[in-house]
Amino acid sequence: MIQETGPNHPTSLYIYTDQNSYEPLARIDTDGNQEQHIRYFHTDLNGCPEELTDANGKILWECSFQLWGKRIHEIEHESVEQNLRYQGQYLDRETGFHYNTFRYYDPDIGRFTQPDPIGLAGGLNLYQYAPNGLTWIDPWGWNCFSSSKRFNKRDKITSRYVDLLTGKKPNAIENYLKSKGWKVTYPQSNNPAKTQHVVFEKITKSGEIYHLDYNPSGITHNSDYWKVIKPKDPIETVYGRIGHGGFERYDKIKNSPVYIDGVLMNPRNK
């Protein structure tokens, strides 16, 4: 879900914690007078929204759920409807089912209402959502995975570069990476108005491609920093961020590690 609109509903633009994540971070509502209102999501361990607040922290909507997503109670403190559920799911209030891209999910029984679209390739249980609704997610309705397992995988890769990218000048890092065979590119060199990222690429013996992307301005986080990226995973995926003192809003990033001055700031299981 990127955006929604309707005759009796404000236009809503959804912002997520990361470009490859389905965990909601904020919603920008534009009313009939073209006034914008920012709402912030507060989620549980698996990224399911539990509260929606305004810019001042006032709770506008809240809901508690059973393990497999069935509502226990839902309260709208103001006339603000919130339909996002498990990551990648949208509540159909007429049926009570959750639209899950390739099929519908029934939170009352914790199962999909249609068989797996990839058949037995997805396993013998064609209607199963996931082994555990607390830490597993299935944003597309055909490929579940453990959110904590994914975080740990990304941390394992990112941690390899923490010492290299911490406490050193960018020029010194660039010279070192070049000496080790990393290819350097300047993707925005023809567009001086854009942030001038410096991207280093390496292809491993097994054919995997890694990028180390240096962001010199760091507008979002108020500090320059590095991204560890796999450009084909199967799409470009940020595996982690490495920065130094002054790096802000790291607490909003939950699906990949953030290291500041060598310290993991957002451990998944702590």
N, C-alpha and C positions, 0 to 999 in steps of 0.2 A: 504494500500500500504506500503510494507516494503522495497522492492527493485525492480528495473527495469533495463533491459539491452536490447540492440539491436545492429544490425550490424552498424548502423549509429548514434548510441547514446551511450554516456558514461554510464558505470554502475553507478547507483545512489542508495544510501542507505539513507532512510528517518528516521529522528529522530523526535519524538513527545514530546510535553510538559510534558507528564506523561505516564506511562505504560498503563493506561486505557483510554487515550485520543486519539482523531483523529485530534487534532489541531497540524499542523506541526510546528516544531521549526527550524530544519536545514536539509540540504541535503548534503551528501558527494559524490561528483562526482569523479570517477576514469577514467582517459582518457587512450588512447591507449599506452601511455608511462608509465602507472601505477603511474602517479602523481595524488595526491588527492587534490581536491579543495572543501573547505567548503562554502556552500551558506546558508544564513540565511533568514528565512521567517518573514515577518511582516504582521500580520493579522488584520482583523477588529473585531468588537464586537462578531460575531458568529464564528470566527476562519477561515474565508475565506481569503486566501493569497491576499494581495494587492501589495506587493513588495517582490523582492528577491535581496539580496545584497551579496557582497563578504565579505571576512574577514576584509577588510578595510572600509566597509560601503558604497562602491560604488554600486549604483543601477544597477542591471543587467537586471531586468525585472520588469514591473509594469503594473497593470491593474485596471480599475475601473468598477464597476458593478452596475446594477439596483438592486432594492430590492430583486428580486427573482433569481438573479444570472446571468442575461443576460449581456454579455459584452458591455460596452459603448466604450471603446477603450483599446487596448493592445499594449504595446511597448516593444520590445526586444532591449535593448541597446547593447547587445552582443548576439552571437548565443547561447543563453541558453533558451531552451524550458521549460515552466513550465505549467503543466496540472492539478495540484490539484485545486479543487474548494471548494464547501461547504464541511464540515467535512465528510470524508468517500467517497467523490466523485472524479472521475477522468475523465477529458475531452476526449471524442472521437472526434478528429478534423475532421474526415470524415463526421460524421453525425451532430456534434454540440451538441449531447446529452452527459449527464454526467453519466458514469457508477457508480451505487450506490449499489453495491453488489448483492442485490436480484432483482433489476430492474433498468431501465434507467429513468433519469430525464431530462425533457425538460425545459431549463431555459427561453426559449422564452415565454412560457405560464405559467411557475411556477407550473407545475404538472408532475406527473410520466406518462410514456407512457404505462405502464402495470398496471392492477389492483393490489390491495394489496394482497400479497401472503398468508396472513392469513385471507382473506375474510372479512366478516362483523364483525369479532372480532376486526378489526382495526377501525371500524366506518362505517358510511353509505357512506361517500365519499371515494370511492376506489382508487381515483387517486390523492388525496390531499397530498402535501408535508408536510406542517405544518401550524398551524394557523398564524404564523408570521415568515417570513424569516430572520428577523433581530436578534432575540434572541432564536429561536427554531432551532434544528438540527435533522437530521435523518441519522446517519452514515451507517445504514444497509439497509435502504429502506423499513422498515416495522414497525418502532417504533420511532416516533418522541417524543422529549421532550424539555423543555425549558432549555437552558444552564445556565441561571441565576438561575432558580429554583433548578437545580441540585447543583450549587455552594452553594446556601443558605441552602440546606438540609445538605450538608457536613459541612458547617460552624456551623450549629446548633449542630451537634454532636461533632465536634472538640473543640468548645468553652467550652464544659463541662470540658475539661481536662487542659485548659490553666493555671489556678491557681495552679493546682497540679504539673504540669511539668515545671513550670517557677521559676527560682531563687533557686532551690534546688539541692543538690548533688545527683547523680544517686543512690548511696547506700541508701540514706535516702528515695528516692522515691521507691526503690525496697522493703525496709522493710515495708513501708506503704502499698504498693499494696499487698504484701504477707499477711499482717494482715487483709486485706479486702477480702481475698479469691481469689485473682488473682493467676493463675497458671503461673509459670515462666519456660521458656525453653531457651536453648542456642543452636540454630539450627546449628551453625558452629563450635561447640566444637570439632568435630573430624577432622576439617580442619583448622589448625592454620594459614595457609596462607591467609585465607579469613577474612574479617572484622567480628569481634566477636559481632554480634548483640545479644541483650537480648530482648526476646519477652514475654510479659505478656498477658495472655488470660483470658477473663471473659465471661461467658454465662449468659445472663439475664433471668429473670423469663419467658419472652415470647419466649425464645429460640434463641435470636439473639446473635451472637458471635462478640466480639470486641478484637482487638489486639492493644497493645501499644508497638511499636517496637523502641528500643533505638539503635541508630547508633553511636558508640563511636568515629569513625574516621571522618565521614562526608566528604569524599574526594570530592564529587561533589559540596558541598556547603561550603567547607573549615571550617567546624565547626561541632561539635557533635550536634545531635538533635533527636527529637522523631517524629515518624509517628503514626497517628491514622488510623487504618486499619479495614475494615470489610472484612474478608477472604472469605465470601460467599455472594456476592452482585450482581449477582449470582457468579461472580468470584472475586478473591481478588482485592479490590479497596482501594486506598489510599484516605482517607477522608480529611486529613490535615497534616500539619507539624508544630511542635512547637520547637523553638530554642531560642538562645540568641544572643547578639551582636557578629558580625563576620560572621553570616550566610549570604552567598553571593548568587547571582543569583536568588533571590526569585522572581524578576520581570518576569522571564521566566515561572513561574508556574501560570497558569490562571484558571484552572478548579477545584482547591481546595485551601482552605485558608492556609496562612502561617502566623504564629504568632511569632514575635520576641520580647522578653522581655515583653510579654503580649499585644503587639500591633498588630492588623491585618494589614499586610503590603500590601496586594493585594486585597482590597475590589472590588467586582465584579461590583458594580453599581456606582462607584465614579471615 
